[in-house]
């Protein structure tokens, strides 16, 4: 029997004709393969289909398990499609797969054929050898001495042990079909789990040619794209809401739904081992990471809530807000107009409410929380590495390297790359993409990404222009305070708040629209680059999507945090955008409250919209798609028809789940100094997210093809990058967006009464400007000024540190401005160095791999070597005995029907 090479240089499939097929000892006499038309001889020999369970996952004989389903509609004008199907199914049979077709008359819509595929033991064993799938050879004999302090406290959060540990713990080794008796094979039908079986079958389907004319035309993906087949998927093992009636079905889907996917289990631990067994390691790793991230968020949420409560408890000690609201202080300070012509003079006490609100987030607790989050993010990443290392060991991924995946070229790469060259390592011919073509495709891809990022920036500039233009309109409308007539919230609505909220909502809508458009573009340009492996494809798409999403979601927050109010100028010399739109000023209470508003709207809006998209849209589509089948009796609704009516889980399904969480991670780390409650909101969202994702996977999606992954991939490096950037952004937010540093400088250096208090801070932070020096084109129009304004008022105040009119350095920055700037820069340097020092010390202190896991890995490697050595010694003894007595009784292992001389050649 030929070995699989995994490349197109020779042949990517085992060619097994029906005459070369093998009998299965456990199944008795071998059943011949079905014809391409689909009815098996076994079915023709009198199996009564009506007696078979419609919810079964087995062929009509009740013995052979259905490992994969292909569906198609037989078009009247689809002769080419019929020919492709005939060739493809014939090649699948040559590869050793067994087929059985359900006629369209048996389907709920009366026009869909279902092709059931079964992989016999011989095929599974051969491909398990090629794919280096690890299987058990000895029970784990290392005692688990790990003790959790006060373990009884966690009892309410635990699941039954049978759900948490569905399989015993074994030492494992890569499967070798030539040493089948080395492994613990009790039953060949159940030795490979259903997820492993569907992974092997999909590997064959993705590489099987469908035409004899051109061997390059191959793979189920191309057949799906050209409409030859309508869908391809492995089966769920039961309905999600009840166990299968077939005692041979594991009903693991039901267990997952009962113990994991229902929202009433939100406080329970996740059955990660069962998730991994049912869906594969890649999906298991995602839910392990999401669960760990949610656990760690609980600590950040508690500290953030404490910081918020600190701001609430010190509410009455807010001296500067008292001065703003005081009729004798804030009520006597006349402020300069905030826009040209349409804005009049106003009193400082009109911002009383916003100054109190900003104190909730702009206080000493903010600085502490910013430093805490810099350390928290390091602890999160380091402890995740340890959790990931433990999962790698428990899930047999320790020796899983990316090179193994790189041996598995993408079928699209093998098809589109017609040039071939010698691989100096394997000494085989392999397809490759010429350097000139690769460079051209990369340049075009990069240019496309830059164009779309530029488009986002243009949209943000448009939103900024909207803010500048609309602010004057809101100020004109609200000059007589018509919003005060609104109950409860009327007094809180100011022109600044109205502008900020409406601009944030518009920005959110733009973000969602650009997202929908760019997703397709990113997939198109990644396909155009023709990545070599699935890993390379995912990494390329990850970088493109995250760069775009980073600019799309965070650009508006960066504008409010670091640009708004920083380049305004002063009365008589304002800075204008496009020559006519005056740049925005921050509220006298600071820009931090606006950053908080922006963050809450974008972050909350994204999470609500994301959950609606994830839960409601698939449910509605499934409800509509299965409307006819719901009228059928349950006994006529087959397992494959039930799954066919579900949504397909695409190759990038998990990618979007990671992207959503990483974007959220950016919100709670990059701008957390402006909103300490962000981790709490994220925690509530993630508690729901875990169960929504679980519900979606178990009830709304077809079972995805199992695939391996030993880590979260490129997302790990993105998280590390965001963690480092978050230290810088939070330091700048505290220094330049918050008023923390100016207040401290005033209290310690410019307080005139000798006390460490904030009395007089508001008057000290506002500069004076002479009204008669305001240019005519900037003065308020007649009727824009309030009724209390008269000609006796000759000066107005504005937010800055400049010398007053009449001074020899009139309207130039005072020395206090430079002292504050120096203090801000010093704070940034000190905070960054302290946090980075702690980060790197913590990273050095915490080993990435627990010592217990290292010991277990060494023990397993030692046992593999020892057992293999003993196995070979015993085999050699049998061989010598066989040669001495000329009476070879070597076991035929997994090939009982091979010719005698071939069996002997393997023994000898």
Beta strands, then each sheet from edge to edge (+ up, - down):
strand 1: 68-73
strand 2: 97-102
strand 3: 112-119
strand 4: 134-139
strand 5: 170-174
strand 6: 231-233
strand 7: 334-335
strand 8: 346-347
strand 9: 420-423
strand 10: 428-431
strand 11: 569-570
strand 12: 573-574
strand 13: 576-577
strand 14: 581-582
strand 15: 766-770
strand 16: 795-799
sheet 1: 2+ 3- 1+ 6-
sheet 2: 4+ 5-
sheet 3: 7+ 8-
sheet 4: 9+ 10-
sheet 5: 11+ 12-
sheet 6: 13+ 14-
sheet 7: 15+ 16-
end
